Amino acid sequence: MANQDDNDGRVVVGFLGVGLDGADEHQRLTRSDNFLIVGGSAETHGRMQDVAIHFDKSLKRRGKTLRETSAREAIDLLRESLDQ
């Protein structure tokens, strides 16, 4: 069951990463359990992939799924992943 103590009933089910700087006409798409990443240059897309990997590992270390995580905790984890 999702932790909704500080969510007002909201549940995070996933994240969408969109890269807008791809100028090489290459179509990039990455899916993980918690992310859908589309577009971007090779560098931007790779950075978004790194964030997704770090986020997924951090969530796994906590022994939770995204649906079991409060929205606040998910955002905090995402911010931590962006800083890596």
VENDA-V623715 format. One record per backbone hydrogen bond with DSSP energy under -1.0 kcal/mol. NH is the residue of the N-H (numbers start at 0). CO is the residue of the C=O. E is the energy in kcal/mol with one decimal. If there is no record, write none. Layout:
NH|CO|E, NH|CO|E
//
This chain:
9|6|-1.6, 14|33|-2.5, 16|35|-2.8, 18|37|-2.9, 29|36|-2.6, 31|34|-2.6, 35|14|-1.9, 36|29|-3.2, 37|16|-2.9, 38|27|-2.4, 39|18|-1.1, 44|40|-3.0, 45|41|-2.2, 46|42|-2.1, 47|43|-2.4, 48|44|-2.2, 49|45|-2.2, 50|46|-2.1, 51|47|-2.3, 52|48|-2.6, 53|49|-2.6, 54|50|-2.7, 55|51|-2.7, 56|52|-2.4, 57|53|-2.5, 58|54|-2.5, 59|55|-2.2, 60|56|-2.4, 61|57|-1.2, 62|59|-1.4, 63|58|-1.8, 68|65|-1.5, 73|69|-2.6, 74|70|-2.4, 75|71|-2.3, 76|72|-2.6, 77|73|-2.3, 78|74|-2.6, 79|75|-2.4, 80|76|-2.3, 81|77|-2.0, 82|78|-1.3
//
